[in-house]
Amino acid sequence: RAGVAGHPYRLLILLSFLVSTALNILSHVFSSAFSRTYQHLIRDKTKHGVVMEWNTRVVSNIHAVIGSYLSMFVFMDQPSLLSEDILVPSYYARVTIALSVGFFLCDIMVVILFRKAMTNVGTTIAHHIVGIVGFWVPLEYPPGCEVLPLIFLITEISTPLINARFFMYEHGMKDGLVYTVVCLFMSLAFFLVRVVIMPAQFTISFQNAYRLSYQTGYFP
């Protein structure tokens, strides 16, 4: 495992991209067959953007579960990644990052292809480009700087709740108690993993910026 570095991860990125694309198609097939709400959205020409967002959110849920689980597994398996010695090589971290890059590439492809029907296209594309570059760059350097994008992946813990709010809204459940509870938990999870954790990420990055650039040639 120690010898697996650099270019071999490009194949994993490609496989992740293809699987994510297939999952988008499967989401459309199964949603068309079993969801009346989705069937209504398909018939309404003004809702085609929502249809594409529906499928991308299904896939993002799968990515969120896998990405956040693997991230926590890596940190539990190698706690030294969160200590001062963040340049510890991690095979599982690189695999996790490569899977995420493939997902981001698929998602940005969908947004670009259906940009006329979707909203906030520019913001979404910019967000994904930053994510793709930030995640891909460490894979092109010697193992040892995987912790930085891995911390960002922990933020995916809140994604299923964000998507649950979307699906409940589209199903007309926004006036129910369950919807309110989901929104509250979503806000709490978003604050904890997307706001509170960010200072720690930037602190680790800047504290180790010199070591990263000197030892690996990679500057976060």
C-alpha positions in Angstrom: 0.0 0.0 0.0 2.8 2.4 0.8 4.0 2.3 -2.8 0.6 3.5 -4.2 0.9 7.2 -4.8 0.3 9.8 -7.4 -1.0 8.7 -10.8 -2.8 5.4 -9.8 -5.4 7.6 -8.0 -6.4 9.1 -11.3 -8.0 5.7 -12.2 -9.9 5.8 -8.9 -11.1 9.3 -9.7 -12.3 8.1 -13.1 -14.2 5.2 -11.5 -15.8 7.4 -8.9 -16.9 9.8 -11.7 -18.4 7.0 -13.7 -20.2 5.5 -10.7 -21.5 8.9 -9.7 -22.8 9.4 -13.2 -24.5 6.0 -13.1 -26.1 6.8 -9.8 -27.6 10.0 -11.2 -29.2 8.0 -14.0 -30.4 5.3 -11.6 -31.9 8.0 -9.3 -33.9 9.3 -12.3 -35.1 5.8 -13.2 -36.2 4.8 -9.7 -37.7 8.2 -8.8 -39.7 8.2 -12.1 -41.0 4.8 -11.2 -41.8 5.2 -7.5 -42.2 8.9 -6.6 -45.3 10.7 -7.6 -43.7 14.0 -6.7 -40.9 13.4 -9.1 -43.3 12.4 -11.8 -45.1 15.7 -11.3 -41.8 17.6 -11.5 -40.9 15.9 -14.8 -44.3 16.9 -16.4 -43.8 20.5 -15.3 -41.4 22.1 -17.8 -40.7 24.9 -15.3 -39.3 22.3 -12.8 -36.6 20.7 -14.8 -34.0 22.4 -12.7 -35.5 20.9 -9.6 -35.5 17.4 -11.3 -31.7 17.6 -11.9 -31.2 19.0 -8.4 -33.2 16.0 -7.0 -30.9 13.5 -8.6 -27.7 15.3 -7.7 -28.9 15.4 -4.1 -29.5 11.7 -4.1 -26.0 11.1 -5.2 -24.6 13.7 -2.8 -26.3 11.9 0.1 -24.4 8.7 -0.9 -21.1 10.6 -1.2 -21.7 12.4 2.1 -22.2 9.1 4.0 -19.2 7.5 2.5 -17.0 10.6 2.6 -17.8 11.5 6.2 -17.5 7.9 7.5 -14.2 7.3 5.8 -12.8 10.7 7.1 -13.7 9.8 10.7 -12.3 6.3 10.2 -9.0 7.7 9.0 -8.7 10.1 11.9 -9.6 7.4 14.4 -7.2 4.9 12.7 -4.4 7.5 12.5 -4.9 10.1 15.2 -1.4 11.5 14.5 -2.9 13.2 11.5 -4.6 15.7 13.8 -1.4 16.2 15.9 1.5 18.4 15.0 2.8 15.7 12.6 0.2 16.1 9.9 2.5 14.9 7.2 1.9 11.2 8.1 1.1 9.4 4.8 -2.3 7.8 4.8 -3.5 5.3 2.1 -7.1 5.5 3.2 -7.1 9.2 3.2 -5.9 9.4 -0.4 -8.5 6.9 -1.5 -11.2 8.9 0.3 -10.0 12.1 -1.4 -9.9 10.5 -4.8 -13.5 9.3 -4.5 -14.6 12.8 -3.6 -12.9 14.3 -6.6 -14.7 11.9 -8.9 -18.0 12.9 -7.3 -17.3 16.6 -7.6 -16.4 16.2 -11.3 -19.7 14.4 -12.0 -21.6 17.0 -10.1 -20.0 19.9 -11.9 -20.7 18.2 -15.3 -24.4 17.9 -14.5 -24.5 21.6 -13.5 -22.8 22.7 -16.7 -24.9 20.4 -18.9 -28.2 21.6 -17.4 -27.1 25.2 -16.5 -30.1 26.8 -18.3 -32.6 25.0 -16.0 -30.7 25.3 -12.7 -30.2 28.2 -10.3 -27.0 29.6 -8.7 -25.0 28.0 -11.5 -22.0 30.4 -11.2 -21.7 29.9 -7.4 -22.0 26.2 -7.7 -19.4 25.9 -10.4 -16.9 28.1 -8.6 -17.4 26.1 -5.4 -16.8 22.8 -7.2 -13.7 24.1 -9.0 -12.2 25.1 -5.7 -13.1 21.8 -4.2 -11.7 19.8 -7.1 -8.4 21.7 -7.2 -8.0 21.6 -3.4 -8.7 17.9 -3.2 -6.8 16.8 -6.4 -3.5 18.7 -5.8 -2.5 16.6 -2.7 -2.9 13.5 -4.8 -0.3 14.7 -7.3 2.3 15.2 -4.5 4.1 12.7 -2.3 1.9 11.2 0.4 1.7 13.4 3.5 -0.6 16.4 3.1 -4.0 14.6 2.9 -5.3 15.9 6.3 -6.3 19.3 4.9 -9.0 18.2 2.4 -9.9 15.4 4.8 -11.0 17.9 7.4 -13.2 19.5 4.9 -14.9 16.2 4.1 -16.1 15.9 7.7 -18.4 18.8 6.9 -20.4 16.3 4.7 -22.0 15.0 7.9 -24.6 17.8 7.6 -25.4 17.1 4.0 -28.0 14.4 4.5 -30.0 16.8 6.7 -29.7 19.6 4.2 -30.9 17.3 1.5 -33.7 15.9 3.7 -35.0 19.4 4.0 -35.1 19.8 0.2 -36.9 16.5 -0.3 -39.5 17.2 2.4 -40.1 20.7 0.9 -40.7 19.2 -2.5 -43.1 16.7 -1.0 -45.2 19.5 0.6 -44.2 18.6 4.2 -42.8 22.1 5.1 -45.7 22.8 7.5 -45.2 19.6 9.6 -43.4 19.1 12.9 -40.9 16.7 11.4 -39.8 19.3 8.9 -39.2 21.8 11.7 -37.2 19.3 13.7 -35.1 18.4 10.6 -34.4 22.1 10.0 -33.3 22.6 13.6 -30.9 19.6 13.5 -29.7 20.7 10.1 -28.9 24.1 11.4 -27.1 22.6 14.4 -25.1 20.2 12.3 -24.3 22.9 9.8 -23.0 25.2 12.5 -20.9 22.5 14.2 -19.2 20.9 11.2 -19.2 23.8 8.7 -18.6 26.8 10.9 -17.0 25.7 14.2 -14.5 23.3 12.5 -13.3 25.9 10.0 -11.0 27.8 12.3 -9.3 24.5 13.3 -8.7 23.7 9.6 -7.2 27.1 8.8 -5.1 27.0 12.0 -3.6 23.6 11.0 -3.0 24.8 7.5 -1.1 28.0 8.4 0.8 26.4 11.3 2.2 23.8 8.9 2.4 25.9 5.7 6.2 26.1 5.8 6.6 22.4 6.5 4.2 21.5 3.7 5.8 23.7 1.1 9.4 22.7 2.2 8.9 18.9 2.5 6.4 18.3 -0.3 6.3 21.4 -2.5 2.6 21.7 -1.7 1.3 25.0 -0.3 -2.3 24.8 1.0 
